[in-house]
Amino acid sequence: MKLPADYHLHTPLCRHARGEPTEYAARARELGLEEIGFSDHSPMSREDFDDWRMRADQLDEYVAKVARARREHPALRIKLALEVDYLPGQEAWIRELAARHPWDYLIGSVHYLGDWDIDNPKKLSRWREHDPAEVWRAYCERLTRAAAAGLFDIIGHADLAKKFAIYPVADPTGWFGPFLAAAREAGVALELNTAGLRKECREIYPSRAILAAAFAQDVPITFGSDAHAPEEVGADFDRALALARSVGYTRWVRFTQRQREVVAL
């Protein structure tokens, strides 16, 4: 079975991953992957914003680490990218980041609602202070703004709000409708992220229902393991492929210098 590219890999610079990019590349070769992409957590405009991303002065080091992996694994296509948090008011900073290096793609992700990174295990108690429906709706609204911003090529782990398996009483699938419409309009791809299978929700991001709605809207897809260690590269890609095919997808998209190419699954 030919596997699609794993476009969501991290590095130790984010302060919560281990293994050098060349080790991730070696694992990808073992699995028979032909293409991978590093998309570590980008810096914020404030260095003290949180403790789970690289600093701005480490961007060059990050690029150098990926370049080393390319040199040591010339048979593997290795893309250079960032995972960028979408925060309203930070658009200028994101554009500045986008101009700093020749990125192949940018993954836009929503982790924060205000000062709360909703997927942070250290802040799990804050979920008990809110109605889950309130959190999910706010998350979907933020995700829609991220897709419509014109800043990103891919939206990462689109229903991240389910990480801890805390759900609203009502089915939230319909709340993602505006987001999917915005993604289609902006030409943004939706990531199938297998890390959810390793979290409390035990489900790929996004859910099958959301993915089916994305297919109905003709939103393209990419794949990512969200690996934070070499052994997680390509994790559960067989299940991600099966999920994509089950709702009708026969193609995925790859990126080079932020230009999209459609590829058969």
Residue pairs with C-beta under 8 A, 6 or more apart in sequence:
1 238
1 241
2 32
2 34
3 31
3 32
3 33
3 34
3 234
3 237
3 241
4 35
4 222
4 223
4 237
4 241
4 252
4 263
4 265
5 33
5 34
5 35
5 36
5 37
5 77
5 79
5 222
5 223
5 252
5 254
6 28
6 33
6 35
6 36
6 37
6 223
6 224
6 225
6 227
6 233
6 234
6 237
7 36
7 37
7 39
7 79
7 81
7 105
7 107
7 154
7 191
7 222
7 223
7 224
7 255
8 37
8 39
8 83
8 107
8 156
8 191
8 193
8 195
8 224
8 225
8 226
8 227
9 21
9 24
9 36
9 37
9 38
9 39
9 40
9 224
9 225
9 227
9 233
10 16
10 17
10 38
10 39
10 40
10 41
10 83
10 226
10 227
10 228
11 17
11 19
11 20
11 21
11 38
11 40
11 54
11 62
11 65
12 18
12 19
12 20
13 40
13 54
13 58
13 61
13 62
13 65
14 40
14 41
14 52
14 53
14 54
14 228
15 51
15 52
15 53
15 54
16 52
16 228
17 40
17 227
17 228
17 229
18 228
18 229
19 229
19 230
20 65
20 68
20 69
21 38
21 65
21 66
21 68
21 69
21 78
22 65
22 68
22 69
22 72
22 73
23 230
24 36
24 38
24 69
24 227
24 230
24 233
25 36
25 69
25 72
25 73
25 76
25 78
26 73
26 230
27 230
27 231
27 233
27 234
28 36
28 73
28 76
28 233
28 234
29 73
29 75
29 76
31 233
31 234
33 76
33 233
33 234
34 76
34 77
35 76
35 77
35 78
35 79
35 254
36 76
36 77
36 78
36 79
36 233
37 78
37 79
37 80
37 81
37 104
37 105
37 255
38 62
38 65
38 66
38 69
38 78
38 79
38 80
38 81
39 81
39 82
39 83
39 105
39 106
39 107
39 156
39 224
40 53
40 54
40 62
40 82
40 83
41 52
41 53
41 54
41 82
41 83
41 85
42 53
42 54
42 82
42 83
42 84
42 85
42 97
43 53
43 54
43 55
43 56
43 58
43 59
43 97
44 50
44 53
44 85
44 90
44 93
45 90
45 93
47 55
47 56
50 117
52 120
54 62
59 100
59 101
63 80
63 101
66 78
66 80
69 78
70 78
79 104
79 105
79 255
79 256
80 101
80 102
80 103
80 104
81 103
81 104
81 105
81 106
81 107
81 255
82 97
82 103
82 106
82 107
83 106
83 107
83 109
83 156
84 94
84 97
84 106
84 107
84 108
84 109
84 151
84 152
85 109
85 110
85 111
85 112
86 94
86 108
86 109
86 110
86 142
86 145
86 146
86 149
86 151
86 152
87 112
88 142
88 145
91 149
91 151
94 106
94 149
94 151
95 151
98 106
98 151
102 257
103 257
103 258
104 255
104 256
104 257
104 258
105 153
105 154
105 255
105 258
106 151
106 152
106 153
106 154
106 258
107 152
107 153
107 154
107 155
107 156
107 191
107 224
108 146
108 147
108 149
108 151
108 152
108 154
108 155
108 156
108 188
109 146
109 155
109 156
109 157
109 160
110 139
110 142
110 143
110 146
110 160
111 117
111 118
111 119
111 120
111 160
112 118
113 135
113 138
113 139
113 142
116 123
116 126
117 123
118 126
118 127
118 135
118 139
118 160
118 161
118 163
119 160
119 163
119 164
124 164
127 135
127 164
127 166
131 168
132 166
132 167
132 168
132 169
133 168
133 169
133 170
133 172
135 161
136 161
136 167
136 168
136 172
136 175
137 172
137 175
139 160
139 161
140 172
140 175
140 176
140 178
140 179
141 178
143 155
143 158
143 176
143 179
144 178
144 179
144 182
146 152
146 155
147 155
147 179
147 182
147 183
147 186
147 188
148 182
148 185
148 186
149 186
150 186
152 188
153 188
153 189
153 255
153 258
153 260
154 188
154 189
154 190
154 191
154 222
154 255
155 179
155 183
155 188
155 189
155 190
155 191
156 191
156 193
156 205
156 224
156 226
157 191
157 193
157 195
157 196
157 205
157 206
157 226
158 176
158 179
158 190
158 191
158 205
158 206
158 210
159 172
159 176
159 205
159 206
159 207
159 210
160 205
161 172
162 196
162 201
162 203
162 205
162 207
163 196
163 199
163 200
163 201
164 199
164 200
164 201
165 200
165 201
165 202
171 209
173 207
173 209
173 210
173 213
176 206
176 210
176 213
177 213
180 190
180 210
180 213
180 214
180 217
180 219
181 217
182 188
183 189
183 190
183 214
183 217
183 219
184 217
184 218
184 219
187 260
188 219
189 219
189 220
189 221
189 222
189 253
189 260
190 206
190 211
190 214
190 219
190 220
190 221
190 222
191 205
191 221
191 222
191 223
191 224
192 204
192 205
192 206
192 211
192 221
192 222
192 223
192 224
192 240
192 243
192 244
193 204
193 205
193 224
193 225
193 226
194 204
194 223
194 224
194 225
194 226
194 235
194 236
194 237
194 239
194 240
195 205
195 224
195 225
195 226
195 232
195 235
196 202
196 203
196 204
196 205
197 203
197 204
197 235
197 236
197 239
198 232
198 235
204 236
204 239
204 240
204 243
206 214
208 243
208 246
208 247
211 221
211 243
211 244
211 247
212 247
212 248
214 221
215 247
215 248
215 249
220 251
220 252
220 253
220 260
220 262
221 244
221 249
221 252
221 253
222 252
222 253
222 254
222 255
223 237
223 240
223 241
223 244
223 252
225 232
225 233
225 234
225 235
225 236
225 237
226 232
227 233
227 234
227 235
241 265
244 252
244 265
245 265
249 265
250 264
250 265
251 262
251 263
251 264
251 265
252 262
252 263
252 265
253 260
253 261
253 262
253 263
254 260
254 261
254 263
255 261
